[in-house]
Amino acid sequence: MHLKDYDTSKSFSATVSSIERLTPMESDEEIYNITFEADSADLKLVPGQSVGVLVPGPHEYGNKTHFRLYTIASTLEKGSNQKSTFQVCVRRCFYIDDFNGERYKGIASNYLCDLMQGEIVSLSGPYGSAFPLPQDVKTPIIMIGMGTGIAPFRAFVKRLYGEMGEWEGKVRLFYGARTGLELLYMNDEKNDFANYYDKETFEAFNAVSSKPHWDDPVALDYALEERAEEVWNMALDPKAHFYIAGTEKVRTSLDKAFAKMAGSQEAWELRKAELVAGKRWLEVIY
């Protein structure tokens, strides 16, 4: 679906209960974890779904609002007021105009990153469905995220080793970023995943671009290729599940890496089609 195809007629209000910068103050990269409290106790949200942010205008072309999607990174326990509380992970973005070459602020990301505690925003959704957990605890799982795409995997891994108990299948997390500062929860201070490093089934790998500029490709495909034998054997496993989160660009990197593992683009397209048909290749792409 394109953004224009989403129904934004049913909106709801949410209050910023906290906003936390995840990257150091001296870093040019600004990434925030924003906690919202919805105004409705009936609203049901789960990690992996998306909410639409409706930035008040006026905007270009006479638009009253500017609409963008953000993935729900996690949900929190309801408080005494029983209202839904959830978090999104946002990078302050900029873009270069193709015509004049000037740098402009991304409307939605800068709007969110500039919010203060107590401010009220207008949202729509939720859209999509959460990553479903396989019922068999022996299921091999590969999670692949790029940039803020790692956010929903925090809650997903906690569900694997909390809600489901001791997960027996292999669990592999691949995470791509442009800089080490962009590794978010993979750094020492915010490393939620370190809690699972003692699990025999869990391993996490990250890939950082050697040339960390906005348009440089992230070396995610190389990280996968370095473990090609294990990854491809999991792709051939009739029970393995793949979970993908990130921008559209992640698809290009993954198709390149998996086509090389498969021996050809045609062989990979066939295998991917089988994974998708079996609902074992699941994506949250924004």
N, C-alpha and C positions, 0 to 999 in steps of 0.2 A: 504493500500500500504506500501511496505517496502521502505526504503530510496533509495535502488538501482533501484527501479522502476520509480523514478521521472526523468522527462526529464529536464536536465540542459543545453541543447545545446543553448537555447536562454537566454543569460545572459545580465545583464545591470550593469552599474557602478553607485555608489552612494557615495556622500561625507558626512562625519560626520560633521554636523553643530553644534552639541552639545552633550556632554555626562555628565550625572548627576548621581552621586552616591545617591541612595535612603536610604541606611542604614547608621547609624553613623560610623564615621571613626574608633571608638574603637571596633566596632563589627567584629567578625570573618566572619559574613555573608556579602558578597559583592553582591549587586544587583544594576544594573544600568539601567537608562532610556536613550536610545540612539536615537538621532534624525538624520535621514538621509535625504539628498536631492538627488533625483534621477537625472540622467543626461538627461532624456528624458521628454519632456513636454507631450507626448502622453500616458505615463504610467498611468494606472488607478488602484489605490489601495484602499481597504476598510478594516476597522477594522474587525478582525476575519479571514481574509485570512492569508496565510503564505508566507514568502520569504525564498529562500534557500541561505545560506551563503556558499560561495566557498572559503575556506581557502587555500591560495597558499602553495604549497609543496616545495620539495618532501616530501611524507609521506610514511608510511609503505606499503609494497606490491607494491611499484612503482607507487602509485597513485599521480597524479599531483596536485589534489585538495582534500580537505576534505569537505564533504557536510553535512550540518545539517539544519533543518527547525526551523524557529522562527516565532511566531505569531505576526502579526501587531497589536499593542496595540491601536494605534490611528493615525489619519491622520490630518494634519494641513492645514489651508487655503493656497492656492498657492500664492506665492509672485509675484513681478513684472515680474520675469522671467518665470512665469507660470509652474515651475517645481514641480513635486509631492514631498511633504514632509511628512514623516511618522516616527513613533516611534516604537521601540521594547523594551521589558523589558527583561533583561538578568541577570541570576545569575551565578557568577563564580563557576564552578563545578569541582569536583575532583572525582576520582573513585579508588576503591581498586582492584588491580589485584588478581584474584582468585587463581592464581598459586603461586606467591611469596609474596602476602600479602602487597606489597608496594603501596603507594599512588601516583597517577599520575594526572596531570592536564587534564581536559577536553579540547580538542583541540579547538573546535569552541567557547566555552564560554570564555575561557581565551584570545583567539584572539580578540573577540569583546570587552571584558572588558578592554583590554590594548590599545584600539584605542585612538587616540588623535584627537582633533578638526582639520578638514581640510584633514584628511586622506581619501583615496579613497578605497572602497571595491568593490568586484565583487559579485553580487547577481543574483539569478535566480527566475523565477516565474512571477507573484504571483500564488499560488496554492490554490485550494479550493474556497469556497464562504463564504461571511460574514453571520453572524447570521441574518436571515430575521426577520423583525418586523411583528407581527400579525397585520392585518388590523383593527380588532375590539379592541377598547381601553378598553373594559371590560374583555379582556383575562387575566386570572391569569398566572403569570410567576414565575418560579423558576430558579435562576441562581446558579450554583455550580462550584466553582473554587478552585484549589489547587496550592499553590506556585505562580509562575508568571502567572498561568492560570487566575488570577483575572484581568490581564491587559486589555484584550479586553472588559471586562464588564464595564470599565470606559466609553468608548465611547458608549457602548450599552445603559447604563442607561441615559446618556445625550441625546441620540436620543429619548428614551422613553418619557422623560419629556420636551424635547425641540421640536424636529421635530413633535412629535405626540400630543403635548399639554398636557392637564391634563389626565394622565393615570388613569382609573377607576378600573381596575382589581388589585388584590393583586400582589405585586412584592416582592419576597423574595430572598435575596442573602446569600448564605452560602459559607464561605471561610475558607479553612484549611491551616495551616502553622505549621512548626516545632518550631518556636520561635516567641515571640512577635515582635522582630525586623524584622521578615520576613513578617509582615503583610502589608508591602508596603503602599499602598494608604489608608489603614485602620487606620494608626496611626495619631496622632494629627496634625503633620506637613504637611502630604500629603493627608489629608482626603477629597478627592473629594466627596465621598459619603455623607459627612455631609451636603452638600447642599440640599440633598433630604430627610433628616430626618424629616423635617416638613411636608412632604407629607403623607397624611393619608394612602396611599396604600403601602408605602415603609418601609421595615425593613431589617436590615442586621445583620447577626450573624457570629461570627468567632470561630474557634476551634484551640487551640494551644496544641501541644503534651506536655504531662507532663514530658517526657524524651527527650529533644530536641537534639538528635543525628542523624547522617545522615540516619541510617537504621531504626529508630523508626517510627512506623506508626503514622500518624496524626489523631487526634480524630475527623475527619470530620463525620464519621458515628455516633458517639455519639451526636454530635450537631444536626444531623438530627433526631435521635431517640428521643431526648428531646422534639422535636416538631412534633412527629410522627403523631398525629391525624390530625393536620392541613396539613402536607405535604402529607399524604396518601389521604386525602379528595381532595387535589388538583390533585393528580395523577389519581384519579377516575373522575375528572371533564372532560367532553368531549371537553372542549375548552382549557384546561391548556397546556402551553408549557414549556418544560424543556431545559435549555441550559447548557452544560457541557464543561468545559475547564480545561486542566491540562495534566499530564503525564498518561501513561497507568495504573499506580497504582490507579488512582482515580476510575477506573471501579470496581476494587475489593472492595474498601470501599463502593461504592454506592450499588453494588449488595448485599453486606452483610446487609446494613441498610434497603434497600427496601424489601428484602426477609423477614426480620423480621417483617416489617410493614404489608406485604401482608399475612403473616402466613405461607408461605412456599416458597422455591426456585422456585417451579413449577408455583405457582400462580404469582410470580413476573415476571418470564420469559414470561408468557403469556401476562401480562399487558404491559411489556416493548415492546414486539413485536407489540402490538397494537399502542403504542405511536410512535414507529419508523415508522410503516407503514403509520400512519397518519401525518408523518413529524412533530411531536410534541416533539420528543426527538432528539435534535441536539447536535453534539459533535465537539469540536476542540481538538483533542488528539495529543500529540507529544511525 
